[in-house]
Amino acid sequence: MDKLTLFKQIQEKKSFLCIGLDTDLHKIPKHLLEYEDPIFEFNKQIIDATKDLAVAYKPNTAFYEALGAKGWQSLARTLDYIPNDIFTIADAKRGDIGNTSRLYAQAFFDRMNFDSITVAPYMGVDSVSPFLSFEGKWVILLALTSNEGSQDFQMIQSGDGKPLFQHVLEKSQEWGSANNLMYVVGATRGEFIAEVRKIVPDHFFLVPGVGAQGGSLEEVAKYGMNAHCGLLVNSSRGIIYASDGEDFAQVARDEARKLQAEMEELLQKFCK
Ligand SMILES: O=c1ccn([C@@H]2O[C@H](COP(=O)(O)O)[C@@H](O)[C@H]2O)c(=O)[nH]1
């Protein structure tokens, strides 16, 4: 999916919501365990209940990989079930020496046909470029993550006074463009979102950290939105585990709807 198509979806749905499918056998409603593939059944019902409110779905691959071959199967079935006009993100945080990265890219882009994958920048250009060579696909590079440990390396200042995340943003612009490269910027890092936006004015950000991690959606939109919205804001647990009863899909919809309604107002206010 290209940038303008993504923006069109955002305009039509009045939403920049990404729903995280962090589906855990221990957290899904007990009655689903009777199904042959409970993970897929859960995802299917969440997708059915929210597909008019979300512009992206983001399965975090760890939740599927942990289940071995069966988990990979549930992931593939889930991906196939997501409507074609909704952007898909493999939150896999990959990156290795070039020939290995190429195989990761083949796995997620050819074998599974995800639109995008999250990639760690730490190993540099040859670890990221193989993902960028896939026409029509996106790399979402970890820039400033939402977790506490982001302080450990991403905030370290080099001799020129710039934090490491700034080097990641600047250097990686030599590798890709706003048409195939997005950045992960955590909602919990509100104070830095404006700075990041100055460095990469046109790129989309994938913003995790609202909901369960406590980041502010209003702040993210105020400091991060650009003329094409430029934001995909993710919520996983806050939506998919809002109820563990038989009503889980309806309650997930209610939570997604609350975020979408807020997003509609924020788009009117800041998307200029
Ligand atoms: O900086 C990052 C990068 C990725 N994540 C992932 O996003 C979701 C967040 O889930 P919530 O339940 O909405 O907190 C999860 O898959 C993380 O692995 C992140 O949180 N921060």
The ligand as an SDF file (V2000), in Angstrom:
LIG
                    3D

 21 22  0  0  0  0  0  0  0  0999 V2000
    8.5530    1.0170   21.2560 O   0  0  0  0  0  0  0  0  0  0  0  0
    7.7700    0.0700   21.1430 C   0  0  0  0  0  0  0  0  0  0  0  0
    7.7650   -0.7720   20.0590 C   0  0  0  0  0  0  0  0  0  0  0  0
    6.8190   -1.7600   19.9870 C   0  0  0  0  0  0  0  0  0  0  0  0
    5.9100   -1.9250   20.9740 N   0  0  0  0  0  0  0  0  0  0  0  0
    4.9020   -2.9950   20.7830 C   0  0  0  0  0  0  0  0  0  0  0  0
    3.6120   -2.3650   20.6290 O   0  0  0  0  0  0  0  0  0  0  0  0
    2.6240   -3.0900   21.3350 C   0  0  0  0  0  0  0  0  0  0  0  0
    2.0800   -2.2520   22.4780 C   0  0  0  0  0  0  0  0  0  0  0  0
    1.0970   -2.9600   23.1800 O   0  0  0  0  0  0  0  0  0  0  0  0
    0.1320   -2.2910   24.3070 P   0  0  0  0  0  0  0  0  0  0  0  0
   -0.6030   -3.4540   24.8610 O   0  0  0  0  0  0  0  0  0  0  0  0
   -0.7760   -1.3130   23.5990 O   0  0  0  0  0  0  0  0  0  0  0  0
    1.0090   -1.6320   25.3040 O   0  0  0  0  0  0  0  0  0  0  0  0
    3.3040   -4.3800   21.7910 C   0  0  0  0  0  0  0  0  0  0  0  0
    3.1850   -5.3370   20.7680 O   0  0  0  0  0  0  0  0  0  0  0  0
    4.7570   -3.9720   21.9250 C   0  0  0  0  0  0  0  0  0  0  0  0
    5.6380   -5.0560   21.7720 O   0  0  0  0  0  0  0  0  0  0  0  0
    5.9090   -1.0950   22.0530 C   0  0  0  0  0  0  0  0  0  0  0  0
    5.0880   -1.1990   22.9820 O   0  0  0  0  0  0  0  0  0  0  0  0
    6.8480   -0.1040   22.1100 N   0  0  0  0  0  0  0  0  0  0  0  0
  1  2  2  0
  2  3  1  0
  2 21  1  0
  3  4  2  0
  4  5  1  0
  5  6  1  0
  5 19  1  0
  6  7  1  0
  6 17  1  0
  7  8  1  0
  8  9  1  0
  8 15  1  0
  9 10  1  0
 10 11  1  0
 11 12  2  0
 11 13  1  0
 11 14  1  0
 15 16  1  0
 15 17  1  0
 17 18  1  0
 19 20  2  0
 19 21  1  0
M  END
$$$$
